[in-house]
Amino acid sequence: MLTLEQTLTWFTACRVEDVPENGGVCVKYKDEQIALFHFTRRNEWYATQNLCPHRQQMALSRGMIGSHNDEPKVACPFHKKTFSLRSGACLSGDEYVIKTYPVKVEDGLVYIGVEG
């Protein structure tokens, strides 16, 4: 039986200091753009697809992060659709969902887990 850890490929995204506090950056892995967030107020890291499904714009890494009822979220910088950083669900009442990725930090490096 495979565990989640065994089915993921972890790639080095960047160094911890490359990501602004309470902000995000865009990381490219193969053909994917991944938004990586350092939510320093919560001491947590998150990664999602960078593509906002609302208007098909590569913009989520530039969005504002915050919380709603203790749920960490990101708001698209263009049309303010908000998405859970945990589940990817749209918190604005729409049926959009974004892909999320696991993140781990070891020895000052940030790793993102991708399938395969």
C-alpha positions in Angstrom: 0.0 0.0 0.0 1.4 3.4 -1.0 1.1 6.4 1.3 0.6 9.9 0.2 4.3 10.6 0.9 5.3 7.8 -1.4 3.2 9.0 -4.3 4.5 12.5 -4.3 7.6 14.0 -6.0 9.0 16.8 -3.8 10.8 19.5 -5.7 12.8 22.4 -4.3 10.8 25.5 -4.9 13.0 28.1 -3.4 14.7 29.3 -0.2 12.5 30.5 2.7 13.8 34.0 2.4 12.7 34.1 -1.3 9.1 34.4 -0.3 7.8 37.7 1.2 6.3 37.5 4.7 2.5 37.2 4.4 2.8 37.1 0.6 3.4 34.8 -2.3 5.6 34.0 -5.3 5.1 32.1 -8.5 7.1 28.9 -8.9 7.4 27.1 -12.2 7.5 23.2 -12.2 7.7 21.7 -15.7 4.6 23.2 -17.4 2.8 24.2 -14.2 2.8 27.6 -12.5 2.3 27.2 -8.8 1.5 30.0 -6.3 3.5 29.6 -3.1 2.5 31.5 0.0 4.3 32.1 3.3 1.5 33.0 5.8 3.9 34.2 8.5 1.1 35.4 10.8 0.0 31.8 11.1 3.5 30.3 10.7 2.2 28.2 7.7 3.0 27.6 4.1 0.6 26.9 1.3 0.8 26.2 -2.5 -2.0 26.3 -5.1 -2.3 26.6 -8.8 -1.4 30.1 -10.0 -4.3 30.2 -12.5 -7.5 31.9 -11.2 -10.3 29.9 -12.7 -12.7 32.9 -12.7 -11.1 34.7 -15.7 -8.3 32.3 -16.5 -5.5 34.6 -15.4 -2.1 33.6 -13.9 -2.5 35.8 -10.9 -3.1 34.0 -7.6 0.6 34.3 -6.4 0.0 38.1 -6.4 -3.2 37.9 -4.4 -3.7 39.0 -0.8 -3.8 36.3 1.9 -5.8 36.4 5.1 -8.3 34.4 7.1 -12.0 34.0 7.3 -13.4 32.1 10.4 -9.8 30.7 10.9 -9.8 29.4 7.2 -6.6 30.7 5.4 -7.5 32.2 2.1 -6.2 34.0 -0.9 -8.0 36.7 -2.9 -7.4 37.0 -6.6 -5.9 40.5 -7.2 -8.2 41.2 -10.1 -11.7 40.3 -9.2 -11.4 39.4 -5.5 -12.7 35.8 -5.7 -11.4 34.1 -2.6 -10.1 30.5 -2.3 -9.3 28.3 0.7 -5.6 27.7 0.9 -6.3 24.3 2.5 -9.0 22.8 0.3 -9.0 25.1 -2.8 -12.7 25.7 -2.5 -14.0 29.1 -3.6 -15.2 31.0 -0.5 -17.0 33.7 -2.6 -20.0 31.5 -3.2 -19.0 30.3 -6.7 -18.4 26.7 -7.7 -14.7 27.3 -8.7 -12.1 25.1 -7.1 -8.3 25.5 -7.3 -5.7 22.8 -7.0 -3.6 22.7 -3.8 -0.2 21.2 -3.1 1.5 20.0 0.1 4.4 22.1 1.2 7.3 21.3 3.6 10.2 23.3 4.8 13.6 21.7 5.7 16.9 23.3 6.3 15.8 26.7 5.0 14.5 25.3 1.7 10.8 25.1 0.6 9.6 22.0 -1.1 6.3 21.4 -3.0 4.8 18.0 -3.5 3.4 17.1 -6.9 1.8 13.9 -8.0 4.0 11.5 -9.9 
